[in-house]
């Protein structure tokens, strides 16, 4: 039976910045549109956090029962390491999805954006189907696409829209930038796991691209995030401070470029996670300052 600390570790708390960043950036964008609502922002944050934890448990369950976690390095795997039963981990995943749905329902009801419910349904399905079901898209090299859409575009622009009722170029620049760094986290994770994934038949994008091209992709995603800061800064100059968040990415980028393998790539995940947090918060702060100084 897993201990509380093992359950917490199994939820992979280092991935939670992926949930915080889009809400911070999206709320900053809502300020520039003169309709920010911190209550709605809190609801959006709860949805994002619960979905992230839910997908972490879902991945633990699905990879664990398939045996693809048996020889992996990295965070605690509750099922793969025999710390918890598959059924209990699956229940934890669906419990998080259910709670996220409740917070999401409250958000769309209060903001009168009921049509967004369809995106919420797709988000939960995507969270489960990443490694769950008969044909998980994470095993087909499509994980980065869904991360970009749901944890970048949808989470950021959705946060803005539920508060302001509209979006603008800066909103989408922030969404693309956050999505790019979220993808970089997954790319780094899959780069580390290439040897084990090849053995288990898991055809992630990293496996398909190969080691060298995956490292190039990691760097390219961070460059894209920087470009989006420039796009937003054209309309809202203070948004330029988001570039400071990418300074955090210098060290993990050097580790990737220097061909680190296996466990040596674990700090890259933590560093990229801190990057998306700094980037999202600073993007939101920059947009807020633009609103305050307009």
C-alpha positions as semicolon CSV with decimal commas, in nm:
position;residue;x (nm);y (nm);z (nm)
1;X;0,000;0,000;0,000
2;X;0,148;0,332;-0,107
3;X;0,218;0,591;0,162
4;X;0,090;0,947;0,142
5;X;0,435;1,067;0,037
6;X;0,444;0,807;-0,240
7;X;0,102;0,915;-0,364
8;X;0,220;1,275;-0,366
9;X;0,536;1,176;-0,554
10;X;0,323;0,967;-0,792
11;X;0,115;1,274;-0,876
12;X;0,440;1,422;-1,014
13;X;0,421;1,767;-0,851
14;X;0,710;1,893;-1,064
15;X;0,472;1,891;-1,361
16;X;0,224;2,129;-1,196
17;X;0,386;2,448;-1,333
18;X;0,239;2,335;-1,667
19;X;-0,103;2,402;-1,514
20;X;-0,015;2,731;-1,345
21;X;0,158;2,901;-1,639
22;X;-0,135;2,922;-1,884
23;X;-0,372;3,053;-1,618
24;X;-0,124;3,323;-1,515
25;X;-0,062;3,429;-1,874
26;X;-0,429;3,412;-1,969
27;X;-0,534;3,623;-1,671
28;X;-0,274;3,885;-1,759
29;X;-0,424;3,896;-2,107
30;X;-0,771;3,943;-1,958
31;X;-0,642;4,251;-1,777
32;X;-0,531;4,409;-2,107
33;X;-0,884;4,342;-2,234
34;X;-1,020;4,521;-1,923
35;X;-1,225;4,228;-1,793
36;X;-1,007;4,027;-1,554
37;X;-1,180;3,822;-1,285
38;X;-0,959;3,661;-1,022
39;X;-1,239;3,434;-0,904
40;X;-1,272;3,286;-1,251
41;X;-0,893;3,262;-1,268
42;X;-0,892;3,052;-0,950
43;X;-1,153;2,818;-1,095
44;X;-0,950;2,783;-1,414
45;X;-0,643;2,707;-1,206
46;X;-0,823;2,430;-1,019
47;X;-0,937;2,278;-1,349
48;X;-0,584;2,288;-1,489
49;X;-0,421;2,146;-1,175
50;X;-0,670;1,862;-1,142
51;X;-0,640;1,771;-1,510
52;X;-0,261;1,765;-1,483
53;X;-0,264;1,545;-1,173
54;X;-0,532;1,327;-1,332
55;X;-0,332;1,271;-1,649
56;X;-0,025;1,190;-1,438
57;X;-0,214;0,917;-1,252
58;X;-0,372;0,797;-1,577
59;X;-0,029;0,764;-1,738
60;X;0,103;0,584;-1,431
61;X;-0,185;0,337;-1,452
62;X;-0,177;0,277;-1,827
63;X;0,201;0,253;-1,860
64;X;0,214;0,038;-1,549
65;X;-0,030;-0,227;-1,669
66;X;0,143;-0,236;-2,008
67;X;0,482;-0,286;-1,847
68;X;0,639;0,017;-2,014
69;X;0,737;0,164;-1,675
70;X;0,926;-0,145;-1,559
71;X;1,274;-0,022;-1,649
72;X;1,234;0,355;-1,651
73;X;1,434;0,618;-1,469
74;X;1,274;0,927;-1,321
75;X;0,981;0,991;-1,085
76;X;0,791;0,741;-0,873
77;X;0,569;0,501;-1,070
78;X;0,297;0,375;-0,839
79;X;0,188;0,083;-1,055
80;X;0,519;0,007;-1,224
81;X;0,700;-0,015;-0,891
82;X;0,421;-0,210;-0,724
83;X;0,351;0,065;-0,471
84;X;-0,023;0,080;-0,538
85;X;-0,278;-0,139;-0,714
86;X;-0,371;-0,047;-1,071
87;X;-0,734;-0,008;-0,966
88;X;-0,655;0,249;-0,698
89;X;-0,439;0,455;-0,933
90;X;-0,708;0,443;-1,202
91;X;-0,965;0,556;-0,944
92;X;-0,738;0,845;-0,844
93;X;-0,712;0,952;-1,206
94;X;-1,087;0,949;-1,264
95;X;-1,145;1,119;-0,929
96;X;-0,926;1,407;-1,046
97;X;-1,106;1,422;-1,381
98;X;-1,442;1,433;-1,204
99;X;-1,331;1,712;-0,972
100;X;-1,187;1,906;-1,270
101;X;-1,523;1,868;-1,446
102;X;-1,707;2,013;-1,145
103;X;-1,480;2,318;-1,127
104;X;-1,505;2,356;-1,504
105;X;-1,883;2,343;-1,490
106;X;-1,884;2,614;-1,224
107;X;-1,652;2,829;-1,437
108;X;-1,856;2,810;-1,755
109;X;-2,180;2,860;-1,564
110;X;-2,057;3,174;-1,391
111;X;-1,898;3,313;-1,706
112;X;-2,191;3,213;-1,931
113;X;-1,958;3,029;-2,170
114;X;-2,138;2,695;-2,177
115;X;-2,015;2,617;-2,527
116;X;-1,668;2,568;-2,375
117;X;-1,798;2,251;-2,210
118;X;-1,729;2,061;-2,530
119;X;-1,361;2,152;-2,503
120;X;-1,362;2,037;-2,143
121;X;-1,500;1,700;-2,246
122;X;-1,235;1,667;-2,516
123;X;-0,966;1,763;-2,263
124;X;-1,066;1,481;-2,027
125;X;-1,085;1,230;-2,311
126;X;-0,743;1,344;-2,434
127;X;-0,601;1,315;-2,083
128;X;-0,711;0,952;-2,061
129;X;-0,629;0,854;-2,419
130;X;-0,271;0,982;-2,397
131;X;-0,158;0,641;-2,273
132;X;-0,496;0,475;-2,204
133;X;-0,726;0,268;-2,420
134;X;-0,649;0,042;-2,714
135;X;-0,471;0,298;-2,933
136;X;-0,312;0,562;-2,706
137;X;-0,194;0,859;-2,909
138;X;0,108;0,904;-2,683
139;X;0,239;0,576;-2,820
140;X;0,197;0,704;-3,175
141;X;0,408;1,019;-3,149
142;X;0,115;1,261;-3,109
143;X;0,161;1,353;-2,743
144;X;0,324;1,689;-2,818
145;X;0,036;1,792;-3,044
146;X;-0,222;1,737;-2,772
147;X;-0,007;1,901;-2,504
148;X;0,029;2,207;-2,726
149;X;-0,344;2,227;-2,791
150;X;-0,478;2,153;-2,443
151;X;-0,210;2,288;-2,208
152;X;-0,111;2,573;-2,436
153;X;-0,382;2,707;-2,663
154;X;-0,693;2,590;-2,480
155;X;-0,576;2,654;-2,124
156;X;-0,438;3,002;-2,192
157;X;-0,697;3,134;-2,436
158;X;-0,975;2,964;-2,240
159;X;-0,867;3,140;-1,923
160;X;-0,878;3,475;-2,101
161;X;-1,207;3,407;-2,275
162;X;-1,397;3,304;-1,963
163;X;-1,294;3,633;-1,804
164;X;-1,302;3,881;-2,092
165;X;-1,536;3,714;-2,341
166;X;-1,281;3,759;-2,618
167;X;-0,913;3,717;-2,702
168;X;-0,653;3,911;-2,901
169;X;-0,314;3,861;-3,064
170;X;-0,131;3,885;-2,730
171;X;-0,356;3,614;-2,587
172;X;-0,266;3,375;-2,866
173;X;0,102;3,468;-2,853
174;X;0,103;3,376;-2,484
175;X;-0,090;3,056;-2,561
176;X;0,158;2,948;-2,829
177;X;0,456;3,035;-2,609
178;X;0,325;2,845;-2,308
179;X;0,227;2,553;-2,530
180;X;0,574;2,542;-2,684
181;X;0,744;2,514;-2,345
182;X;0,490;2,255;-2,227
183;X;0,584;2,053;-2,535
184;X;0,953;2,100;-2,452
185;X;0,893;1,934;-2,114
186;X;0,738;1,632;-2,283
187;X;1,014;1,626;-2,545
188;X;1,278;1,619;-2,269
189;X;1,090;1,343;-2,089
190;X;1,063;1,133;-2,404
191;X;1,426;1,202;-2,497
192;X;1,529;1,049;-2,164
193;X;1,304;0,748;-2,226
194;X;1,405;0,669;-2,586
195;X;1,597;0,347;-2,505
196;X;1,319;0,200;-2,290
197;X;1,043;0,314;-2,525
198;X;1,213;0,145;-2,821
199;X;1,224;-0,182;-2,629
200;X;0,860;-0,157;-2,518
201;X;0,735;-0,053;-2,863
202;X;0,626;0,293;-2,755
203;X;0,668;0,509;-3,068
204;X;0,685;0,856;-2,916
205;X;0,784;1,154;-3,127
206;X;1,132;1,129;-2,977
207;X;1,162;0,767;-3,088
208;X;1,045;0,861;-3,437
209;X;1,278;1,160;-3,469
210;X;1,580;1,001;-3,308
211;X;1,813;1,138;-3,041
212;X;1,976;1,425;-3,233
213;X;1,660;1,560;-3,395
214;X;1,476;1,546;-3,064
215;X;1,742;1,768;-2,908
216;X;1,702;2,013;-3,197
217;X;1,326;2,013;-3,143
218;X;1,371;2,095;-2,774
219;X;1,577;2,403;-2,856
220;X;1,342;2,507;-3,138
221;X;1,043;2,504;-2,903
222;X;1,217;2,742;-2,664
223;X;1,308;2,970;-2,954
224;X;0,941;2,972;-3,056
225;X;0,845;3,074;-2,703
226;X;1,088;3,366;-2,725
227;X;0,944;3,471;-3,061
228;X;0,597;3,484;-2,908
229;X;0,721;3,730;-2,646
230;X;0,828;3,960;-2,929
231;X;0,485;3,928;-3,093
232;X;0,303;4,020;-2,772
233;X;0,546;4,302;-2,690
234;X;0,458;4,481;-3,014
235;X;0,115;4,562;-2,871
236;X;0,204;4,546;-2,501
237;X;0,572;4,636;-2,442
238;X;0,574;4,521;-2,081
239;X;0,507;4,167;-2,205
240;X;0,874;4,164;-2,303
241;X;0,969;4,076;-1,945
242;X;0,849;3,723;-2,017
243;X;1,180;3,675;-2,200
244;X;1,348;3,679;-1,858
245;X;1,165;3,355;-1,780
246;X;1,359;3,185;-2,057
247;X;1,685;3,261;-1,879
248;X;1,594;2,969;-1,653
249;X;1,609;2,746;-1,961
250;X;1,977;2,816;-2,029
251;X;2,111;2,543;-1,800
252;X;1,871;2,265;-1,911
253;X;1,931;2,362;-2,274
254;X;2,306;2,323;-2,227
255;X;2,248;1,979;-2,074
256;X;2,042;1,877;-2,378
257;X;2,294;2,017;-2,627
258;X;2,580;1,838;-2,451
259;X;2,418;1,501;-2,522
260;X;2,324;1,402;-2,168
261;X;2,151;1,063;-2,143
262;X;1,923;0,877;-1,900
263;X;1,926;1,003;-1,544
264;X;2,142;1,300;-1,644
265;X;1,837;1,438;-1,826
266;X;1,619;1,442;-1,514
267;X;1,734;1,795;-1,417
268;X;1,623;1,909;-1,763
269;X;1,263;1,822;-1,672
270;X;1,281;2,019;-1,348
271;X;1,455;2,311;-1,519
272;X;1,206;2,325;-1,804
273;X;0,922;2,303;-1,554
274;X;1,061;2,607;-1,372
275;X;1,101;2,778;-1,709
276;X;0,734;2,746;-1,799
277;X;0,635;2,872;-1,454
278;X;0,862;3,177;-1,479
279;X;0,759;3,240;-1,839
280;X;0,384;3,214;-1,773
281;X;0,391;3,426;-1,457
282;X;0,612;3,693;-1,612
283;X;0,401;3,697;-1,928
284;X;0,092;3,753;-1,716
285;X;0,268;4,014;-1,504
286;X;0,393;4,195;-1,812
287;X;0,045;4,210;-1,962
288;X;-0,094;4,330;-1,627
289;X;0,168;4,607;-1,612
290;X;0,077;4,707;-1,967
291;X;-0,283;4,740;-1,852
292;X;-0,184;4,941;-1,546
293;X;0,040;5,180;-1,741
294;X;-0,184;5,225;-2,046
